[in-house]
Amino acid sequence: MLRFVFYRLLQAIPVLLIVISLTFMLVHSAPGGPFSADKAVPPEVIKALEAQYNLDQPLWQQYISYLGDVLKGDFGPSFKYPGRDVTELIAAGLPATAELAFYAMLVALVIGVSAGVAAAMRPNTAQDYIPMSAAMIGICMPSFLLGPLLVLVFGIYLEWLPVSGWDDMPGDKILPAITLGTGYAAYIARLSRGGMLEVLSQDYIRTARAKGLSEPLIIAKHALRGGLIPVIAFLGPAFAGLLGGSFVVETIFQIPGLGRFYVQAAFNRDYTMILGTTVFFSTLIIVFNLLSDMLAIWLNPKLRQQTRGES
Amino acid sequence: MALLEVNGLKVYFHTRNGVVKAVDDVSFTVDRGETLAIVGESGSGKSVTCYSLLDLLPKPPAKIEGGTALFDGEDLLRCGAKRMRHYRGNDIAVVFQDPMTSLNPYISIGEQLIEPLIYHPDNQRKQSREDARARAIELLVEVGIINPQARFDCYPHEFSGGMRQRVMIAMALINEPRLLICDEPTTALDVTIQAQILELIKKLQQTRDVAVIFISHDLGVVAGIADKVLVMCEGTIREAGDTDAIFYHSQNDYTKKLLNAIPEGAKTLPSRLQADNLLVEVTNLKTHFIDHSKAGRQHKVIKAVDGVSLAIQRGEILGLVGESGSGKSTLGRSILQLAPTTAGQVSFDGNPLTGLDSKQMVPWRRKMQMIFQDPYASLNPRMTVYQTLAEPLLYHGLANSKNIEQQVRQLMDDVGLAHGQMRKYPHEFSGGQRQRIAIGRAIATKPELIIADEPVSALDVTIQAQILDLILDLVERHNLTMLFISHDLSVVRCISDRVMVMNKGVIIEQGDTETLWKNPQQAYTQQLLKAIPIADPRLERSRLSNL
């Protein structure tokens, strides 16, 4: 396993390098700059600012020095928030975003897996069609529509839950988590239905029945582990997607998370902020993909022994 | 009263294309200590009959339309899900056909073994994990698993096919069932392992007085193990009676057809071997693989073929027998340069093939073709018969757009397919017909050498006989030379002029088929030949008692 992890981390280096280079080129080729504003600013001021942030140097020099900084773990100063580091800003936004992503994942897994398993147990009946149709709606429903709808129903008409905020009132995390998690729940439902259907048609499930095991036990002990492999493989990308895709939900519910910084940075041409968050998210995606692959290996005894043999 | 009394059982499958009467009015009885064999070809309804007793069929599409199945007086078909759980694994246990897929790959052998005990629906008979473990280890010893303490926590992939089937049998026996249903328990196994498993079942049955329903298509196996035989075809019983009566005094045409189709005796056609006309010469061929899956720091090298030398004369049919893992398929593929060889020489008609790159191989590919075991997997499901047969002709420039259709028709005539089926896809054909398509594809390029890798192993015995006839006929008409690979010694005997026995990557014995059969020199060959069941109850019983 150790060797597997080592090689995967080794592969991550060129991936990150490509991500940094592409983002660097893209943000610098976009029109405008961090100091272009509506108001007319004297050219000397802009010159001075650019000199301060080394923006007057040739692009390749900026690129090289940025790479050097990143290697040292320094994402540089933010252009729009004077006096604050990008690292500092990420650290400030991360807790809320991570917490939101975690709850959303919980929602997605609980709803998704139970709906998928229920559907797979009685395929082509109402127990299959109803959750799967709901899942289809869930996949099609964008969060900027679902969020306001939920706010309208549960926040304004029923007055059960707060309409926005984070850590202000009890229950204010419920609606954002559901809004963000629903799309993933729908996707997980379809994946687990497919995986479970496949496993339930295996010969060894028939063996388990022939042994006299009860149906719930067969599902829980004999089918789930194999049936949820596709879901586990999806967990890595999903977690990364939740972290990165949370900006819409953060905007709707006024959550002080990373997603909002990210979008604002793009509008502001805050070069270092864009680059920093991109590199950060890319690293997260790589790490979570690795984790979900490791989990999939660990769950499969054959693969587990093979990788154990290698390390 | 018999232990199990099935009366007028009807199981229909309600499919999109209408109702299929999988089991139609089937009645039989099984008594304690008795073995009933149900024989029949695939699709005859023999497995469906047994699975319906334990409600193991997928419903829908299956539906039990009528009949009763009295087990100790209670009707299994109407006892309800809760009572059924009492019977499953406790009074009635099943050993399934394929030990590779019938065990859960994610759960250790030991855990799977003790499940019937620790989750016993009857609380009084439920056992603790520790007691169950002790009992399971006892049983593992009984079924011949060495070092069961250590093997208990191993996973199925760490066991060979034969060992897994032993585990399956131990699992079926753990609650001391009164009825054991064995669904083709040895079909996936090699003949020597088959002999061990059959002996084990027989011994257990005698010591425990268990009733056994033994499903099989292999009449040789049935001759040795059954007290009574039920012959099924297309969901109905064609004949039922004592084993001897069925084998010696059958009144039924279908039973006779089955018995006649068993490959038996020597090849009847004269050899077409042309002496001193060497077509294939293999010298000291080695094909080694590196096994990345095995644990350990060093990658283990698998010597699939380890120094084989052989010569095939033009016009000869050379049989190659060996058990699974002996390297016979790899040898076949290495001769065709389809597997990368490690060392040694292969020459075809005097020209060396080893060392040629894929482009240089093209003209030779036309002259040597292969027929594969599984006609389901080896034909492209998205290509019609026409496309499958036309492809090699066009690729090798043997036909042009003008005469291609006529050439394909010719090929279809050769392998006995109707012209009307030209535009059909593989799934629209039966197994035997598919193998005809595969053979047609192989002979399309007018090859000189054909390597047939288990071409009839996946087929029913009557279809097998037809395909073997077809192969012999084509060899005759097209002047083919053939390497015929099979694990089925009877099949090899009835088709080959000469036989080679392969074990662990090397040829251990070879010679003229009949000479080798009558007088095998090597202990391994003797053991192989002794393990073949004979489809004659008296001979089979005396063979078994002499073991």
Interface residues (C-beta under 8 A of the other chain):
Chain A: S201 Q202 D203 Y204 R206 T207 A208 R209 A210 K211 G212 L213 S214 L217 K221 H222 R225 G226 L299 N300 P301 K302 Q305 Q306 R308 G309
Chain B: L54 L56 P58 R85 H86 Y87 R88 G89 N90 A93 V94 F96 D98 T101 S102 L103 N104 P105 Y106 I107 S108 E115 P116 Y119 H120 P121 Y155 H157 E158 M168 M171 H292 S293 K294 A295 G296 R297
